[in-house]
Amino acid sequence: MTIAIVAVVAIALLFFASKAGSVGLPKEAVVQASEAKAWMISHSGFQLVDVRTKGEHGQARIPGSKHIPLDELSSRSSELDKAKPVLLYCASGGRSSMALRQLRKEGFGQACHLAGGISAWAQAGNTVAR
């Protein structure tokens, strides 16, 4: 029974962490993991950006993503095309929501973030490269 309680608490924390990162963001700027593949198909030429640390990126990543750690985003945002959609992700959604706010301030009007991050992506049954 203790394991079940721990599992329920862990799932709840992951859920609320992913939602907390999305608070105050426009609805269209938040992509749910269950909708991510459809979003990618409908946004041709999109840029997928991993804002996690180098170590996290080395352990697992969404195939085709460009790695720009959050702490380097301001100095490296010129590597991204403002005219194309951007989908940001991190581990659980917190850092990618911060990155989204930053890119929106820099004029990336089509930037979005993956709610729940790579954790939600994997839980939705999507491919993760190792």
C-alpha positions in Angstrom: 0.0 0.0 0.0 2.9 2.4 0.7 4.2 1.9 -2.8 0.8 2.8 -4.2 0.6 6.0 -2.2 4.1 7.0 -3.3 3.2 6.3 -6.9 0.0 8.4 -6.7 1.9 11.3 -5.0 4.7 11.1 -7.7 2.1 11.2 -10.5 0.3 14.1 -8.9 3.5 16.1 -8.4 4.5 15.5 -12.0 1.0 16.6 -13.1 1.0 19.8 -11.0 4.6 20.6 -12.0 3.7 20.4 -15.7 0.6 22.6 -15.1 2.4 25.1 -12.9 4.9 25.9 -15.7 2.0 26.7 -18.0 0.2 29.1 -15.6 -0.2 32.6 -17.2 0.7 31.4 -20.7 -1.6 31.8 -23.7 -3.4 28.5 -24.3 -2.1 28.2 -27.8 1.5 28.5 -26.5 1.1 25.2 -24.5 1.3 21.9 -26.4 0.2 18.8 -24.5 2.3 15.7 -25.0 -0.8 13.8 -26.3 -1.2 16.5 -29.0 2.5 17.0 -29.8 2.7 14.8 -32.9 -0.3 16.4 -34.5 1.1 19.9 -33.6 4.4 18.9 -35.3 2.6 17.7 -38.5 0.5 20.9 -38.6 3.5 23.2 -38.1 5.9 22.4 -41.0 9.4 23.6 -40.6 9.1 23.8 -36.8 12.2 24.0 -34.6 12.3 21.6 -31.7 14.6 22.9 -28.9 15.8 21.1 -25.7 16.5 23.6 -23.0 17.8 21.1 -20.4 21.4 20.7 -19.3 24.1 19.0 -21.4 24.0 16.0 -19.1 20.2 15.6 -19.3 20.3 16.0 -23.1 23.0 13.3 -23.3 20.9 10.8 -21.3 17.7 11.1 -23.4 16.2 13.5 -26.0 13.4 13.9 -28.4 14.8 12.9 -31.9 15.6 15.9 -34.1 15.8 18.4 -31.3 18.4 21.2 -31.1 20.1 21.5 -27.8 20.3 25.1 -26.3 20.4 25.0 -22.5 18.2 27.6 -20.8 21.1 29.5 -19.4 22.5 29.9 -23.0 19.2 30.8 -24.7 19.6 34.5 -24.5 23.0 34.4 -26.2 22.1 31.7 -28.7 18.5 32.7 -29.7 19.9 34.0 -33.0 20.4 30.4 -34.0 16.6 30.1 -34.2 14.4 31.5 -37.0 11.8 33.9 -35.7 9.6 33.2 -38.7 9.3 29.5 -37.9 7.4 27.8 -35.1 9.5 26.8 -32.1 8.6 24.0 -29.7 10.6 24.0 -26.5 10.9 21.2 -24.0 12.8 20.4 -20.8 12.3 17.6 -18.2 8.9 18.5 -16.9 7.8 21.8 -18.3 9.2 24.4 -15.9 12.3 25.5 -17.7 10.6 25.3 -21.1 7.9 27.7 -19.9 10.6 30.1 -18.8 12.3 29.8 -22.2 9.0 30.4 -23.9 8.5 33.6 -22.0 12.0 34.7 -22.9 11.6 33.9 -26.6 8.2 35.6 -26.8 9.8 38.8 -25.4 12.4 38.5 -28.1 9.8 38.4 -30.8 9.3 34.7 -31.4 5.5 34.9 -31.8 5.1 31.2 -32.8 7.0 29.8 -29.8 5.3 27.1 -27.7 6.4 24.7 -25.0 5.7 21.1 -24.3 3.7 20.7 -21.1 5.2 18.1 -18.9 8.4 18.0 -20.9 10.2 14.9 -22.1 8.7 13.0 -19.2 5.1 13.6 -20.5 6.4 13.0 -24.1 7.7 9.5 -23.1 4.6 8.7 -21.0 2.5 9.4 -24.1 4.4 6.7 -25.9 6.5 8.9 -28.1 10.0 8.0 -29.1 13.0 9.0 -27.0 16.6 8.8 -28.3 19.3 7.6 -25.9 
